[in-house]
Amino acid sequence: MPESAIDEPLSPDELETWASVATLLERLPTALDAQLQRDSGLTHFEHGIMFALDSAPHRSLRLSILAGYASCTLSRLSRAVSRLEAKGWVQRRTDPTDGRFTLGELTPAGHDKIVESTPAHHALVRQLVFSSVTTAQARQLSTISRRISARISADEGWAPATQPTD
């Protein structure tokens, strides 16, 4: 960014846009957490971890990869995995292909929890996000979100491959 741009305040249009984005960044996670906590006893972060594991081959991922998908530190992921382990939904084990790594694996009970919790979560996402925008705007939102994310980090993050299998 040019040095002069650093000293310039946001224009009125930029400030209005930023206020909208900042408000969304505060309200959306709160709404998603509230629904998942109420209906499933999960935070949005925990649900995301379990959903990523459920979508992975053999419902298993290296914790270092999972932390990258979740855009979090290994420490934060470890605390969440510990909570999920205590509930019997995730387990850790040494990676048999390279003992230096630890795998997170979704248990059968964890899979059942994801099957149970995902429909209401997706319904809320559809209600809050997709019913608020047109199909074209949803595509724009996807493009804009990816561009902003790429500015923050070169890591691609998690993207759904296919629907989870039984």
Secondary structure by P-SEA (a helix, b strand, c coil): cccccccccccaaaaaaaaaaaaaaacaaaaaaaaaaacccccaaaaaaaaaaaacccccccaaaaaaaacccaaaaaaaaaaaaaaccbbbbcccccccbbbbbbcaaaaaaaaaccaaaaaaaaaaccccccaaaaaaaaaaaaaaaaaacccccccccccccc
